[in-house]
Amino acid sequence: MNVIGIVGGGVVGLCVGLELQGAGHDVVIVDNDVAGQAASWGNAGHIAVEQVEPLASLETIRSLPTRLFVRGGPLAFPPFAAAQWLPFGLRLLMASRPARFRAGAAALAPLMERALPAWQSLVERVGAPELLRQDGHFVLWHGEKAARSGRKAWEAANTGAATVHGAGEADLAQLAALCRDPIAGAIRFSGTAQIADLDELRTALRRAFVQGGGRIMEGTGEVRIIGGRAAIPGVDADRVIVCAGVRSRGLMERLGHKVPMIAERGYHVRADAQNWPGDLPPVVFEERGMIVTRYRTAVQAASFVELSHPDAAPDPRKWERLERHVRELGMPISGPFRRWMGCRPTLPDYLPAIGRSTKAANLLYAFGHQHLGLTLAPITGSLVASMVAGEQPALPLAPFDIERFA
């Protein structure tokens, strides 16, 4: 039996571990997130299969001036972090060229098509099917102009297996009750989903992994190459897989790979569920760049794309603006708020890195899933398990090879 060491115990690392375990391997996960504060467990809980088109696009570039934090938008470029976001931004510009964008969408589409079926299989396998809610999600607008242009853009977009349609009368009445101001328009997506509770998901995945014989060790999971083979100090592993999210950059670059990844930091505030409807799917307030998700016992408002260093101190203004959005909209949410900030691991073409290292034959990697880590974790696990087995993966992995940045 092969022993496989995985660096990183977020949702991607756990899904990779469970898939390998199911294939008969002895798996050890090395993780230093004891409290479960990584982006895997603080995101919007949205299984975003509609996001087939990469964010590296000319449309994104054109929208930057209107989306800046200083102008009330969700996008922040902290001046002190210019050394991080300036080279990333230049690579993003290159990746946004039409041919690169089309290639990225073609690469993402089959991943996204398989994402929800992979989740359906996973929650059954770990004995927690109730954690996957398949009720779609809403996008709404309060301004007439924003509603017209927003709906037109979504109806023209490639949303893969997800479909867009106008919100019905009952939906509109329920949404209107959440806000003080009248709603100018809303659409509902079908074919998307959410996780009912991220803390419960983490518990269920870890429990299934340990019950299956897996081991979770606390540690940073340093990776070295010794005699041409990758090794994790303290772990006797035949193969090593890097799934360490934003920390993967340092691990891989010390081994000789070029990984132009940035910490794309997001913020959320949470409060007790109070009067937010328990059956309401996630709601995107597009004009404010905010998504509100009802979990089992809490309601969460999340936003912001802050390109910075992963270890920089959080910016309290982001939390304050989220709380102000809640107040200004007149939502049935009140404090005290619990505040969180986490780092999405983002590569400049907004495609993940999934593949086999050229530095050591026994080293594989799966990281850089940007906003889609939760969405793509189970299908990523399946693809990595195929590579470990020496089989042809179900999807072409060449577009996700980290050597594309060499």
Disulfide bonds with the S-S distance in Angstrom:
none
